[in-house]
């Protein structure tokens, strides 16, 4: 509608993920490089998470377009499928040209397909978008597919893409087997404030103009409204261009953006129609209902109190009669009843004491065990946690995961502390490669911490490359010691 008004040949701020509009800011460049490296190096499981509207799908499409022809790619955009439906969708995506009635039949053909691709020196990549919708059962099915190998070589790379809650799902105990398979991961966030203008200018240039349609005041308001979320930037910019067209204005200023932001934030009142009550009546109804409950409760409990008083008086009378009868009977078997009652009361008191003592003992043991576990985890905060990596691997051992989990417990005891994660390598490879690899490994630890519920802004990662070796790189043992992650906490304590 407004294209000719601004001399554009296409809409610059469409919501649909178009790889032609892939703008690579600092975080996007880093994400693309790390994920592409994971695919080319056959790392197995890859993970990309981010908030809604941060450009994950657009980044995926850009990644696919950057891959060579020897990489066979299939994408599943809706993973909410049953097992057999998932198998048939996968078969169709990889062009197996067959519909399967059983999982066993699918596996026979799928394994043959993977072996053939491997023999032809091709890599196979499965991308699962919206992966936060995967059930635990489907995660297990996908994990089992990753077990398919030939002579120790992985035949299938699996790329999980989803919203931030995917981290929480993977961190669940039942999904830990899958989490341990993930060797390459990245968490994508919003743009930086100083990147918003470059993002808008880039999309306008792809759409056909180099003119600055948005002035500096408009950019400030766009940042304020969108919080630097790419999808929200697209929404407000598209709305502003349409508003400018309607008003016959070719330069978007802060007033137009403020007007559009107000419209986009306004609540939708179109639902108020025939037979429907406006929203303001809802609180009145709730208040009236609460008053009725209070009044009803008053009369109910007042009548109940009268009945209780009558019952108490009756109970006193009955108790008086019972006492007289008891005194008469006491002459016959009073001694026996007294002994039995005393024995019963003594037994109850003894049981209560034993129960109380047992509960107290268990509570103290649990508290002591918990304190000892935290105490033994690390002599916080004086010592760093060091995790070592095997040669040509980014996978953690079970012992490493235990250390990380114990470290998380300490972090929760110090919520204001800053977490510093530094990655180191041996001296093999170029300096730039070692720095990239060490930063990548540090980000793996950060992603794991985020999945455990830690605050991402409190976690800082650094790629140190082959700096600060703790042993000589001339020996195997020395190189292994130097391939490490060092984690420490910085507190504000003096």
N, C-alpha and C positions, 0 to 999 in steps of 0.2 A: 504493500500500500504506500509506504513512504520512501521507497527506494529511489525513485527519480528526484524526489525533493532534496535528498542528500547526495545525489550522484553515486549511488551504490548499485552494484550488480547482483548482490545477494544480501540476505539478512545477516548482520554481523553477530547478533546475540541470540541465536537460536539455542533452545535447551537441548536439542538432540545432539548426541556425541559425534561430531564430525572431525575426523583426524586432520583435515585441512586447517582447522582452527586450533590445533594443539599448540599452545604457547608454553614454552619451557622456562619456568622460573627456576630459582635455585633448588627448591625441593623436588620439582618435577624432573630436572636434569639428573639429580642424584638418584631418584627412584628409577628412572628409565635405565640408567647405567647399571645399577645394582641388579635389577630384574633381568636385563638382557644378559648380563654376565652369568647369572644363575641358570638361565636357559642354555646358553652356549656351552657351559661347563657341566651340563646334565646333573644339576644339584638335586633333582628329585622334586620335593615339595617346595613351592614358593608361596609367599603370603603377602598380600597388599591390603591394608585396611585404612579407612579414613572416614571422616564425617560425611553426612549427606551433602551432595553438591560440591565436593572438593575436586571433582574431575577424574575420578578413578576409571570410569568407562572410557572416557576420551583418551586417557593415558594408555589403556589397554589397546585401543584401536591404533594409536600411534606406535606402540610397541610391535604389534603384529605387522604393520606396514614396514617397519625397519628390519624385520627378520629376513634371512635369505630363503631361497626357494627350497633348500634342503631341509627345512623345518615344516613338518605337517602339523597344522593347527586346527583344533575344533573348539568352539565356544558354546557353553551351556549358560543361557541367560536366566533360566528358571529352574533351579535345582530341587524344587518341591515336588519330586516325582517318586512314584513307587519303584521298587528295585528293577522289575522287569521293564517298566517304561523307561527307566534310566538307561538300561542296557540297549534298548532299541533306539533311543535317541542318540546315544553314543555311536552306535553302529551306523546310523544315518549320517551323523556329523562327519565321521571318518570315511564315508562312502563305501561301506561294506556291502551295500546292495542286497541286504537280506534282513527279513524280519524274524525274530526269534521268539519261541514259545517257552524257552527255559533258559535259566542263567548258565547252565552247563554248556548248552549248545553255543551261546554267545561267547563264552570264554575260549572255547576251542578255536573259533574263527578270529577272535580278537588277538589271542596270543600268536596265531599264525601271521596276522597283519603286522604286529609289532616286530616279530622276527624278520619278516620280509623287509620292513623299513630299516631295521638295523643292518641287514646284509647289504642294503643299498646306500649305507652311510647317511641315513636320514634320521633326524630327531623327531619325536612325536610329543606334541604339547597339548594338554587338555586344560582349557581355561574355564573355571566355574565362577561366574559372576553371581552377585547377591548370595554369597556363600554363608552368610549369617542365617539363612533360611534352612540350611541343611540339618536334618535330624541326626541324632547320635548313630542310628542304624545306617544311614546313608554315608556318614563319615567313615564308618567301619568298612563299608563296601569299597569306598574310594581308597582307603588306606591299603586294603588287600590288593587292589589293582596295581598299586605301586610296588608290590612285591615281585611282579613279573620281571625277570631278569634273564640275561644270557651271558654265560661265562663271567659273572660278576658285574656286568654292565647294566645299569638301569635302562629300561626300554621305554619308560613313560615318565615324562615330566608333568606335574600337576600344579596348576597355578590357581590358588584360592584368592578371590577378591571379594571383599565385603565391608560392611560398616563396622564401627569400632566395637560393637558388642560381640563380634566374632572372636576377639581376643579373650573375652570372658568365657565364651562357650568352649574354646580350645583349652582354657586353663582348668576346666572341670576335670576331676580325677578320672572319670570314665573316658575322656577324650585324650588322656595324656600320651597314649601310644601314638596318636596322630601328631600331637604337638612336637614330640621328640623327632619326628621325621622331617619337620620343617627346617631347612638349612638356610634359606634365603627369605628375608622378610623386610618389609618397609611400611612405615606408618606415614601417610600423607596428610598434611594439615592445610590450613587456609593460607592464602597468599600473605606476604608481608605488605605493610602499608605502602612502602616505596615501590612495590611491584604493580600496584593496581593500575596506574596510568599506563605502564608499558603493556599490560594485559589488554586494556581497552584499545590502545593505539594499534596493537598488533591485529586484533580482530577487525578493526575498521579498515586496515590496509588490505587484509585478505578479502574483505567485502568490496574493495574497489576505490577507497579514498585515502589520501594522506593528510587530509585536512583535519585540524583539531576541532571536532564538533563539540566536545565537552570542554568548558573552561575550567580553571583551577578550582573555583568555588564549587562547581558541579562535582568534580572529583572528590573534594572533601566530603560532600554530602553523600556521595555513593559509598565511600569508605565507612562513614558513620552508619548508614542503613544496612549495608551488606555484611559488616564485620569481616570484610575481605574474603567472603565465601564466593567462589567463582559462579556458582549457580545463581546466587542472589544478586551478584553484579550483573549477570546477563538479564535477570528479570527487571531490575530497576532501569538499566540502560535501554532495553527494548521499549519499556513503557515511556521513558523520557523522549525517545526518538518519535514515538507515535504522538505524544502530546505536542511536541514541537511542530510536527507536520500539521496537526489540526489547527494550531495557532498561527501557522505560517512563519515559524521561527526556524532558522537554520543553525543557530548557535545555542547550545543547551547550557543554561546557567544554574546556580544553586536554587533559585526560586522554583524552577520547573522540577528539579529533582526532589525538593521538599514536598511539592504538591503530589508528585507520583508516589513518594514514600508514604504520605498520609493515606492515599487511596489504597495502596497495597497492604497497609496495616489495618485498615478499617474492617470491623467485623461485618460478616455477611448477614443482613437482616431480611433477605428475600424469602426466607422460610416462613415468615409470618403471613399466613393466608387465611382462607376460609376455615372456620372451625378450629383455628389454632390460637393459643393465647400468647400475647407478647411476652418477652423475657422478663419485664419488670414485675409481672404478676407472680412469677415463681417464688421470689423471696417472701411476698405477702402471704402466699399459701403456706410456705414453710413456717413462718412466724405464727400464723393462726393455728397450725397443727401443734406446734410446740406449746402454745398457751393452753390448748385443750388438754394436752397430756398432763401439764402441771395441775390444772384444775381437777381433772379426773383422779390424778394421783393423790391429791389432798384429801378428797372425800373418801377414796378407797382406803387409804391408810388410817384416816380418822375412824372409820367404821371398824377397821381391823383392830385398832388399838382398844376400842370398847369391848370387842369380843375377847381380846387377849386378857383384859382386866377381869371379865367374868370368869374366864377359864382359870385364871390364877386363884381367884377366890374359891372356886369350886375345888381346885387342886389342894388348897390349904385345908378345906373341910375334910376332903377325902383322906388327906395325909394324917389329920388328927385322929380320924377313926381307925386308920391303919396302925397308928402308933399304939392305940389302946389294945387292939387285937394282937399286935406283936408282943406287947408286954405280957399278955396272958400266955401266949405260946412259948414265951421265953422260959417259963417255969418248967416246960416239958423238955424242949431240946435246945435251949438257948446256948448252952455250952458248945454243942456240936456246930451250930450255925456260926457262932462267933469264931471258932477255930477255922472253919472253912473260909469265911469271909477274910479273915486275917491272912490266911495262906494265899488266897486269890489276889488280894491287894499287894501282898509282898512279891508275888510272881510278876504282876503287871509292872510294878515299880522297877524290878530287876531287869525285865525285858526292855523297858523304856531306856534305862541307863545304858544297857549294852548296845542298843540301837544307836543312841546318841553318840556313844564313844566310837562305834564303828564308822558312822558318817563323818565324824570329826577326823578320824584317822585317815580315811580315804581322801577327804578334802585336802588334808595336809600333804599327803603323798603326791596327789595330782599337782598341787601348787609347787611342791619341791621339785618334781620332775620337770615341770614347765620352766621354772627358774633355772634349773641346771642345764636344760636344753639351750636356753638363750645364752646362759653364761658360757657354755662350752662351744657355742657356734663360732664366736670370735672374741678376742679380748678387746671389744669395741671401746673407744674408737681409735686405738693406737696401731692397729694392724690392718693391712689391706687383704682383701679376699682375692686369691689368684686362681684362675682357671686356665688350664693348659689345653692345647688343641693337638690332635694327631697330625701327621703329615698329610697335606692335600685334603683336609676335611674341616668342616665347620660344625660338626656334630658334637654334642655334649655327651659325656658318659653319665651313667646313673648316679655316680658319686658327685659329679658336678652339679646335677640337678638338685641333689640333697643339700649341697653347700649353698646354692642359690636360694632354695626355699628357707634355709635357716637364716640366711642374710636378710631375706624379706621380713622375717619375724623381728629382727633387730631394727629394721627401717621403720616398721609400724610402731616400735617403741620410741622412735625419734622422728615424728612426722614433719618437723620443720627442717630437717637436715637435707643438704644437697648431695646428690649421688654423682660421683665422678667415675666414669667408665673409660679406661684407656686400653686400646688394643695395640699389641706388639707382634712383630713377626721375626723370623730369623733373617739372615742376610741374603737368602736366595731371592732372585728376581730384582727388577729395577726398583729405584726408590719410589717412583710414582705408583707402581703396582703394589708395593708393600704398604704404602700409606692407604691406598684404596681398600686393600684387603683387611688391614687392621681396623679401619673405620667401619667397614662392613661387619666385622665380627663384634665390635663394640655395640653396633646397632642391633645385632641379634640378641644380646643380653638385655638391652633397653626394651626391646619388644616383649621379651619374656617378663620383665618386671612390670610393664604396663598391663600385660595380661593377668598379672597377679593383683592388680588393683592399685598400683602405685601411681603417683601424679607425674605425668610426662614432663611438665615444665621444670620439675625438680631434678630431672635426669640429664646430665651433660655427657656427650660422647666425644672421644678424640681418637684419631688414627695416628699413632706415633711411628708406624713403620718399624724399621730395624733399630730405632734409637734405644739407648739404655739397656743393652744386653746384660742379663744377670749371670750368664756363663759364656764360655767361648763358643763361637759358631763352628769351630774346627772339629767338634765331635757331634755324634748323633744325639747324645744326651744333652749337650749344650744347646743345640738347635731346638730340641723339643722344649727345653725349659724357657727358651726365648719366645716361642709361639704361645702367647698367653694373653689373658685379659686381667687387668688389675682394677679392682673396684674398691672405692673408699668413700667414706661419708665426711662431709664438711659441715660442722655445726657452728652456731653462733656463740657457743660457750667460750669464755675467755681462757 
